């Protein structure tokens, strides 16, 4: 059990979620006020934090995040909820309580790959995701609660989701785990688009080596080493995210 009080746990989750927003902006994965990153609120209830609809990602701070319940009702902060954000993220939070963070984005450098039938594994940086990617068919703008069951079914047993013709989604028990999964998912998509433009001159590698590499990456859990370093960078460059 955590030695932190509930209020201290809440503060830490808010800080790490705000850090995810700021890092997303720094990497160029944001899309003006659109897309969403959420975190389960400590305390055992079906509540989660998200950003106030209308804020740019570099405006998000720990204190201006809002908290919503399982129905989408705002219980802390202004009532500015991105409905699609609630639909997509509640699909995860209500069905996978062990996944505390959910990250959805439409990165400019990688969104074209969501129209592929399946992502190819062609470079080492994609190896950590082998067997971990699910696929969800596009249903138009996510405004219907019925879509949540299909999103959850597509994500079952996976850490990453390609929302076809739409965007990308990753989950994690920690902020670092969720963020680094998105980092490698975007890289996988970027490389796929770049190499497909090269034509047929592609060497896919030995399938047995891909399996071996995926197991080797288990030694380096996503976020374990990167996340503290990324937060130190933010503390140097944009410390106001903690406010």
C-alpha positions as CSV (number, residue, x, y, z in Angstrom):
1,X,0.0,0.0,0.0
2,X,1.1,3.5,-0.7
3,X,2.5,5.4,2.3
4,X,1.1,8.7,0.8
5,X,-2.1,10.1,2.0
6,X,-5.1,10.2,-0.4
7,X,-4.6,13.9,-1.0
8,X,-0.8,13.3,-1.7
9,X,-1.6,10.5,-4.1
10,X,-4.1,12.8,-6.0
11,X,-1.5,15.5,-6.2
12,X,1.1,13.1,-7.6
13,X,-1.3,11.8,-10.2
14,X,-2.3,15.3,-11.3
15,X,1.4,16.3,-11.6
16,X,2.3,13.2,-13.7
17,X,-0.8,13.7,-16.0
18,X,0.1,17.3,-16.5
19,X,3.6,16.2,-17.4
20,X,2.2,13.9,-20.1
21,X,0.3,16.8,-21.7
22,X,3.4,19.0,-21.7
23,X,5.6,16.3,-23.1
24,X,3.0,15.5,-25.8
25,X,3.2,19.2,-26.9
26,X,7.0,19.1,-26.8
27,X,7.1,16.1,-29.1
28,X,4.6,17.6,-31.5
29,X,1.9,15.0,-30.9
30,X,-0.8,17.4,-29.8
31,X,-3.6,18.7,-32.0
32,X,-4.6,22.2,-30.8
33,X,-7.2,21.6,-28.1
34,X,-8.2,18.1,-29.4
35,X,-7.4,14.6,-28.3
36,X,-7.0,13.6,-24.6
37,X,-5.0,12.0,-21.9
38,X,-6.6,10.8,-18.7
39,X,-5.6,9.3,-15.4
40,X,-7.6,7.3,-12.9
41,X,-8.2,9.2,-9.6
42,X,-7.0,7.5,-6.5
43,X,-9.6,6.4,-4.0
44,X,-11.2,3.3,-5.5
45,X,-14.1,5.1,-7.2
46,X,-14.7,5.2,-11.0
47,X,-13.4,8.8,-11.3
48,X,-10.7,10.1,-13.6
49,X,-8.8,13.3,-14.4
50,X,-8.8,14.9,-17.8
51,X,-8.0,18.3,-19.2
52,X,-10.6,21.1,-19.5
53,X,-11.9,21.2,-23.0
54,X,-10.4,24.2,-24.9
55,X,-7.0,24.2,-23.3
56,X,-3.9,23.8,-25.4
57,X,-1.6,21.1,-24.1
58,X,1.1,23.5,-23.0
59,X,-1.5,25.3,-20.8
60,X,-2.3,22.2,-18.8
61,X,-1.2,22.2,-15.2
62,X,-1.8,19.9,-12.2
63,X,-4.4,22.3,-10.7
64,X,-6.5,23.0,-13.8
65,X,-7.2,19.4,-14.6
66,X,-10.9,18.4,-14.0
67,X,-12.3,15.3,-12.4
68,X,-15.3,13.4,-13.9
69,X,-17.2,10.4,-12.7
70,X,-18.3,7.3,-14.6
71,X,-21.3,9.1,-16.1
72,X,-19.2,12.0,-17.4
73,X,-20.4,14.4,-14.7
74,X,-17.7,16.9,-13.6
75,X,-17.1,16.6,-9.9
76,X,-14.1,18.9,-9.7
77,X,-13.4,21.9,-11.9
78,X,-15.4,23.7,-14.7
79,X,-17.9,21.7,-16.7
80,X,-16.0,21.7,-20.0
81,X,-15.8,18.0,-21.0
82,X,-14.8,16.7,-24.4
83,X,-17.5,14.2,-25.0
84,X,-15.5,12.0,-27.3
85,X,-12.7,12.0,-24.7
86,X,-15.2,10.8,-22.1
87,X,-16.5,8.0,-24.4
88,X,-13.1,6.7,-25.4
89,X,-11.4,6.9,-22.0
90,X,-14.3,5.7,-19.9
91,X,-14.3,2.5,-22.2
92,X,-10.8,1.8,-20.7
93,X,-11.3,3.1,-17.1
94,X,-14.5,1.2,-16.6
95,X,-13.2,-2.1,-18.0
96,X,-9.5,-2.2,-17.2
97,X,-9.1,-0.8,-13.6
98,X,-5.4,-1.9,-13.6
99,X,-4.7,0.6,-16.4
100,X,-4.5,3.9,-14.6
101,X,-3.4,6.1,-17.6
102,X,-5.0,6.3,-21.1
103,X,-3.4,8.3,-23.9
104,X,-5.2,9.0,-27.2
105,X,-3.8,11.2,-30.0
106,X,-3.7,11.8,-33.8
107,X,-0.1,12.6,-34.3
108,X,0.6,14.3,-37.7
109,X,3.7,12.2,-38.3
110,X,1.9,8.9,-37.9
111,X,-1.8,9.2,-38.5
112,X,-1.5,7.9,-42.1
113,X,-0.5,4.5,-40.7
114,X,-3.9,4.1,-39.0
115,X,-5.4,3.5,-42.5
116,X,-3.1,0.4,-43.0
117,X,-4.7,-3.0,-42.7
118,X,-2.0,-3.8,-40.1
119,X,1.1,-2.2,-38.8
120,X,4.3,-3.8,-40.1
121,X,7.2,-4.5,-37.8
122,X,10.3,-3.5,-39.7
123,X,12.7,-1.8,-37.2
124,X,14.0,-2.5,-33.7
125,X,12.0,0.3,-32.1
126,X,8.8,-1.5,-32.9
127,X,9.9,-4.8,-31.2
128,X,8.6,-3.8,-27.7
129,X,5.0,-3.7,-29.2
130,X,5.1,-7.1,-30.9
131,X,1.8,-8.9,-30.0
132,X,0.6,-5.9,-27.9
133,X,-1.4,-3.9,-30.5
134,X,-5.1,-4.3,-31.0
135,X,-7.3,-2.8,-33.8
136,X,-10.6,-1.0,-33.5
137,X,-12.7,-0.2,-36.6
138,X,-13.7,3.5,-37.2
139,X,-17.2,4.3,-36.2
140,X,-17.2,8.0,-37.0
141,X,-16.8,10.6,-34.2
142,X,-16.9,8.7,-30.9
143,X,-20.2,10.1,-29.4
144,X,-22.1,6.9,-28.8
145,X,-21.8,5.1,-25.5
146,X,-22.4,1.8,-27.3
147,X,-18.9,2.1,-28.9
148,X,-17.3,1.6,-25.5
149,X,-17.9,-2.1,-25.4
150,X,-16.3,-2.6,-28.8
151,X,-13.3,-0.4,-27.8
152,X,-12.8,-2.5,-24.7
153,X,-13.1,-5.8,-26.7
154,X,-10.4,-4.6,-29.1
155,X,-8.1,-3.6,-26.3
156,X,-8.5,-6.8,-24.2
157,X,-5.1,-8.4,-23.7
158,X,-3.3,-5.5,-25.4
159,X,-1.4,-2.3,-24.3
160,X,-1.9,-0.3,-27.6
161,X,-4.7,0.3,-29.9
162,X,-4.8,1.4,-33.5
163,X,-8.2,3.1,-34.0
164,X,-8.3,2.6,-37.7
165,X,-8.7,5.7,-39.9
166,X,-8.7,7.7,-36.7
167,X,-5.8,7.7,-34.2
168,X,-3.7,5.9,-31.6
169,X,-4.3,4.9,-28.0
170,X,-2.1,3.4,-25.3
171,X,-2.7,2.4,-21.7
172,X,-0.4,1.9,-18.7
173,X,-0.3,1.3,-15.0
174,X,1.9,4.3,-14.7
175,X,2.3,7.6,-16.6
176,X,5.7,6.5,-17.8
177,X,4.5,3.2,-19.1
178,X,1.6,4.7,-21.0
179,X,3.7,7.6,-22.4
180,X,6.6,5.4,-23.6
181,X,4.2,2.9,-25.3
182,X,2.8,5.8,-27.3
183,X,6.4,6.9,-28.1
184,X,7.1,3.5,-29.6
185,X,3.7,3.2,-31.3
186,X,4.2,6.5,-33.0
187,X,7.7,5.5,-34.1
188,X,6.3,2.2,-35.5
189,X,3.7,4.2,-37.5
190,X,6.2,6.8,-38.7
191,X,8.6,4.1,-40.0
192,X,5.8,2.2,-41.7
193,X,4.7,5.3,-43.7
194,X,8.3,6.2,-44.6
195,X,9.3,2.7,-45.7
196,X,6.1,2.1,-47.7
197,X,7.1,5.2,-49.7
198,X,10.3,3.5,-50.5
199,X,8.5,0.8,-52.6
200,X,9.3,-2.9,-52.5
201,X,12.9,-2.7,-51.5
202,X,12.2,-3.6,-47.8
203,X,13.9,-6.3,-45.7
204,X,11.4,-7.4,-43.0
205,X,13.9,-9.3,-40.9
206,X,13.7,-12.9,-39.5
207,X,10.4,-13.5,-37.6
208,X,12.3,-15.5,-34.9
209,X,14.5,-12.5,-34.2
210,X,11.4,-10.3,-33.7
211,X,10.1,-12.7,-31.1
212,X,13.5,-12.7,-29.5
213,X,13.8,-8.9,-29.4
214,X,10.3,-8.6,-28.0
215,X,11.4,-10.8,-25.1
216,X,14.6,-8.9,-24.6
217,X,12.7,-5.6,-24.2
218,X,11.0,-7.1,-21.2
219,X,14.2,-6.3,-19.3
220,X,13.5,-2.6,-19.9
221,X,10.0,-2.0,-18.7
222,X,8.6,1.1,-20.6
223,X,8.9,4.2,-18.5
224,X,11.1,2.8,-15.8
225,X,14.2,4.7,-16.9
226,X,12.8,7.3,-19.3
227,X,10.0,8.8,-17.2
228,X,12.1,10.2,-14.4
229,X,14.5,11.7,-17.0
230,X,11.6,13.2,-18.9
231,X,10.2,14.8,-15.8
232,X,13.6,16.2,-14.9
233,X,13.7,17.8,-18.3
234,X,10.3,19.4,-17.7
235,X,11.4,20.6,-14.3
236,X,14.2,22.5,-16.0
237,X,12.2,23.8,-19.0
238,X,8.6,24.1,-18.0
239,X,8.3,23.8,-14.2
240,X,4.9,25.5,-14.1
241,X,3.2,22.2,-15.1
242,X,3.4,21.3,-11.4
243,X,1.3,24.3,-10.4
